[in-house]
């Protein structure tokens, strides 16, 4: 059986407009107020991610590249990681374990990052 849950990476194609549609149940201030110019990504690696269940949008996240500083104990060089800036489950689908499932899918999607190797060494 094909997994009915999936992540979809969206691309920003227009300046000052996120790739997310206006959908009832999501906080529009999060998803439509802060978009910059296409390609002008000061943090680097910005990704807009949809979480779909049976092709219906359940959740959203905005993720960027984020360096884990070498000031942490046991880290002797900067380690590239990801930072989740916004994470939301559609209002009518909350409290149904969708947030936990979305988080699991994000972890699985980004599990190949070097931090995973760092954690296994310890």
C-alpha positions in Angstrom: 0.0 0.0 0.0 1.3 3.5 -0.9 1.8 5.8 2.1 -1.2 8.1 2.1 1.0 10.7 3.9 3.6 12.7 2.1 5.8 15.8 2.2 5.7 18.2 -0.7 8.4 20.8 -1.1 7.0 24.0 -2.7 9.0 26.6 -4.6 8.6 30.3 -4.3 8.2 31.7 -7.8 7.0 35.2 -7.3 8.6 38.0 -5.2 6.9 38.7 -1.8 4.4 35.8 -2.3 4.9 32.4 -0.6 4.0 29.3 -2.5 1.2 28.4 0.0 -2.4 29.0 -1.0 -4.7 30.9 1.3 -6.5 28.0 3.1 -9.1 28.3 5.8 -7.6 26.9 9.0 -4.1 28.2 8.7 -2.8 31.4 10.2 -2.3 33.6 7.2 -0.1 36.0 9.1 2.5 33.3 9.3 2.3 32.1 5.7 1.7 35.3 3.7 3.2 38.2 5.5 7.0 37.5 5.6 7.9 36.4 2.1 10.8 38.1 0.5 12.1 38.2 -3.0 12.7 35.0 -4.9 16.3 34.0 -4.4 17.0 36.6 -1.7 17.3 34.1 1.1 19.5 35.6 3.8 19.4 32.4 6.0 20.0 30.1 3.1 18.2 26.9 2.1 14.7 28.1 2.8 12.1 25.4 2.1 8.3 25.7 2.2 6.9 22.3 3.0 3.3 20.9 2.8 2.2 17.9 4.7 -0.5 16.0 2.8 -2.8 13.2 3.7 -4.6 11.7 0.7 -3.6 14.8 -1.3 -5.3 17.2 1.2 -3.1 19.8 3.0 -2.9 19.0 6.7 0.2 20.9 7.7 2.8 23.4 6.7 6.4 24.2 7.7 9.1 26.7 6.8 12.6 25.3 7.2 16.0 26.9 6.6 19.6 25.9 6.8 21.1 26.5 10.3 24.6 26.0 11.5 25.0 24.2 14.8 27.8 26.2 16.5 31.1 24.6 17.5 30.5 26.2 21.0 28.4 23.1 22.0 30.2 20.5 24.1 31.5 17.7 21.8 31.1 19.7 18.6 34.5 20.7 17.2 33.4 22.3 14.0 30.2 24.0 12.7 27.6 21.3 11.7 25.0 22.1 9.1 21.4 21.4 10.4 17.9 22.6 9.7 15.8 25.1 11.7 12.0 25.0 11.6 10.8 28.6 11.7 7.1 27.9 11.4 5.1 24.7 11.9 1.3 24.5 11.8 -1.4 21.9 11.5 -4.7 23.1 9.9 -7.0 24.1 12.7 -9.8 21.6 12.1 -7.3 18.7 11.9 -5.5 19.4 15.2 -5.5 17.0 18.2 -5.6 14.0 15.8 -1.8 13.1 15.9 -1.2 15.0 12.7 1.5 17.2 14.2 3.5 14.2 15.5 3.2 12.5 12.1 4.3 15.6 10.3 7.3 15.9 12.6 8.2 12.2 12.0 8.1 12.8 8.2 10.3 15.9 8.6 12.8 13.9 10.7 12.9 11.1 8.1 13.3 13.6 5.3 16.3 15.4 6.9 17.9 12.3 8.6 20.8 12.3 6.2 22.2 15.5 7.6 25.6 15.3 9.3 24.1 15.9 12.8 22.7 12.4 12.6 26.2 11.0 12.2 27.4 13.2 15.1 24.7 11.9 17.4 25.6 8.3 16.7 29.2 8.9 17.6 28.4 9.9 21.2 
